[in-house]
């Protein structure tokens, strides 16, 4: 069958003519934006049904040709549609002229993972654990940073975490398409097990928060000498008390001025980026030439 | 006068009854969200007309009482309204039960600024210059980070930059209300003048970009030994060529893995947070006790 909207495409369509809804393959979702669609086409992690492209001119045309080549290589049909059909397909989000119909991505379950047993705990491993991150923009930004900065694994708490939606993929700038994301049903047992294996569990705290029974240090003082799990809580609530109590220490990002009460924290993805970079720089310093000493 | 919607408030209002539009003071705008409204009430930078609050229960009630006290101290009338009136007031944005009618905040003009002449160039000063940041969410996140991390001044290019809207204030978590933001009509002349005064102008570059005639170094190798201007470009386009050529050097955030083509950068506010923290940590290291050496 051919979707009914195809007859409507083109510039000659009269203003105000109704955009007919596009029939979707059962169980599919609509990825939107250049990076998520291009990355999904480059990987074999989703079943792909149709690529929807806006007829484009100018520099956007090059991007389109690239996507058409990728789709051809994967045997994915390409349909040229109007802007309004794309708006409709992705619910008015910023699609940059491209949508892709595909099966959803799911979290990998830590419980089913066989690979980690063989990993030596002597390696400089860094895992990022996300507790109840519900905002898809924050989750996407966190995945993008984790991927870029070299986090070995991201694990989320299954309970109260945002699923791996197309919005998360867009906010991750496509990193979600190439980077496995794990989840666990029982965050507490998972952290306890890793601690027993010799991992260091590190939480975060902002200047206005207090933590009992867990030492707080500046991220500048932190030394990386065993595999680390960095645990991040949600923007509003931070880490749960149960998780805080499983941390060996809490990292604080020092502020550079006296802060007005009520503006005493950073955005969660900015704070996580700073902490990951601060930790990773200890590894990077060893391999980079230092050209500008003194 | 009393706005007409006041008669409509309360839980007894029948479902579906139309929300009458609220008349606005000429030239005012509507701030939304707890942090922007609370910070605006705490400062004398805007004229404030009315505080709109949702009747609240639970923990939100404490926040409301605090806002009512702040409004009383400033002599700002408080109106209790329904959720739908608040939705209408701020165009459906996330208001957290509070809106504030106020005069807009404007950029301070660098050209009118008299203060900087007296500042010694020997101090460890850090200014952040934003070139053509048009996305209000990014601008807000950048202001929040700049404020937290201790940037001495933020300067934007007047041309093609987003104005200081309520959305920017919300994204800055209220930092925009307490932190002066400057703009200049002529970014190039401004950078040239600061360079002539002995400032170091530092740009940024991602791994996939090339820059001619400007040395590129890792942010880990950067040494802070004179007043710095860090120049940031927009997420899509980066710095203009003209601005790049005015930079003494370009900073690169090293990635922690081999990156897939197309996902070779960080979100602009995350990248800026990492660069500012990386620069500031050189100042902070000197004043913090190092408890965990070795």
HADDOCK unambig.tbl for C-alpha pairs under 7 A between the chains (distance, minus, plus):
assign (segid A and resid 35 and name CA) (segid B and resid 262 and name CA) 6.85 0.50 0.50
assign (segid A and resid 144 and name CA) (segid B and resid 266 and name CA) 6.72 0.50 0.50
assign (segid A and resid 145 and name CA) (segid B and resid 266 and name CA) 6.17 0.50 0.50
assign (segid A and resid 148 and name CA) (segid B and resid 255 and name CA) 5.48 0.50 0.50
assign (segid A and resid 148 and name CA) (segid B and resid 256 and name CA) 6.25 0.50 0.50
assign (segid A and resid 148 and name CA) (segid B and resid 257 and name CA) 6.79 0.50 0.50
assign (segid A and resid 148 and name CA) (segid B and resid 259 and name CA) 6.97 0.50 0.50
assign (segid A and resid 148 and name CA) (segid B and resid 266 and name CA) 6.90 0.50 0.50
assign (segid A and resid 149 and name CA) (segid B and resid 255 and name CA) 4.98 0.50 0.50
assign (segid A and resid 149 and name CA) (segid B and resid 256 and name CA) 4.47 0.50 0.50
assign (segid A and resid 149 and name CA) (segid B and resid 257 and name CA) 6.94 0.50 0.50
assign (segid A and resid 150 and name CA) (segid B and resid 255 and name CA) 6.64 0.50 0.50
assign (segid A and resid 150 and name CA) (segid B and resid 256 and name CA) 3.83 0.50 0.50
assign (segid A and resid 150 and name CA) (segid B and resid 257 and name CA) 5.03 0.50 0.50
assign (segid A and resid 173 and name CA) (segid B and resid 263 and name CA) 6.69 0.50 0.50
assign (segid A and resid 174 and name CA) (segid B and resid 263 and name CA) 6.84 0.50 0.50
assign (segid A and resid 175 and name CA) (segid B and resid 263 and name CA) 6.53 0.50 0.50
assign (segid A and resid 221 and name CA) (segid B and resid 290 and name CA) 6.02 0.50 0.50
assign (segid A and resid 221 and name CA) (segid B and resid 291 and name CA) 6.94 0.50 0.50
assign (segid A and resid 221 and name CA) (segid B and resid 292 and name CA) 6.23 0.50 0.50
assign (segid A and resid 255 and name CA) (segid B and resid 148 and name CA) 5.47 0.50 0.50
assign (segid A and resid 255 and name CA) (segid B and resid 149 and name CA) 4.98 0.50 0.50
assign (segid A and resid 255 and name CA) (segid B and resid 150 and name CA) 6.63 0.50 0.50
assign (segid A and resid 256 and name CA) (segid B and resid 148 and name CA) 6.24 0.50 0.50
assign (segid A and resid 256 and name CA) (segid B and resid 149 and name CA) 4.46 0.50 0.50
assign (segid A and resid 256 and name CA) (segid B and resid 150 and name CA) 3.83 0.50 0.50
assign (segid A and resid 257 and name CA) (segid B and resid 148 and name CA) 6.79 0.50 0.50
assign (segid A and resid 257 and name CA) (segid B and resid 149 and name CA) 6.95 0.50 0.50
assign (segid A and resid 257 and name CA) (segid B and resid 150 and name CA) 5.04 0.50 0.50
assign (segid A and resid 259 and name CA) (segid B and resid 148 and name CA) 6.95 0.50 0.50
assign (segid A and resid 262 and name CA) (segid B and resid 35 and name CA) 6.84 0.50 0.50
assign (segid A and resid 263 and name CA) (segid B and resid 173 and name CA) 6.68 0.50 0.50
assign (segid A and resid 263 and name CA) (segid B and resid 174 and name CA) 6.82 0.50 0.50
assign (segid A and resid 263 and name CA) (segid B and resid 175 and name CA) 6.53 0.50 0.50
assign (segid A and resid 266 and name CA) (segid B and resid 144 and name CA) 6.72 0.50 0.50
assign (segid A and resid 266 and name CA) (segid B and resid 145 and name CA) 6.16 0.50 0.50
assign (segid A and resid 266 and name CA) (segid B and resid 148 and name CA) 6.90 0.50 0.50
assign (segid A and resid 269 and name CA) (segid B and resid 270 and name CA) 6.74 0.50 0.50
assign (segid A and resid 270 and name CA) (segid B and resid 269 and name CA) 6.75 0.50 0.50
assign (segid A and resid 270 and name CA) (segid B and resid 270 and name CA) 4.62 0.50 0.50
assign (segid A and resid 270 and name CA) (segid B and resid 273 and name CA) 5.95 0.50 0.50
assign (segid A and resid 273 and name CA) (segid B and resid 270 and name CA) 5.94 0.50 0.50
assign (segid A and resid 273 and name CA) (segid B and resid 274 and name CA) 6.51 0.50 0.50
assign (segid A and resid 274 and name CA) (segid B and resid 273 and name CA) 6.52 0.50 0.50
assign (segid A and resid 274 and name CA) (segid B and resid 274 and name CA) 4.94 0.50 0.50
assign (segid A and resid 274 and name CA) (segid B and resid 277 and name CA) 6.92 0.50 0.50
assign (segid A and resid 277 and name CA) (segid B and resid 274 and name CA) 6.91 0.50 0.50
assign (segid A and resid 290 and name CA) (segid B and resid 221 and name CA) 6.01 0.50 0.50
assign (segid A and resid 291 and name CA) (segid B and resid 221 and name CA) 6.85 0.50 0.50
assign (segid A and resid 292 and name CA) (segid B and resid 221 and name CA) 6.18 0.50 0.50
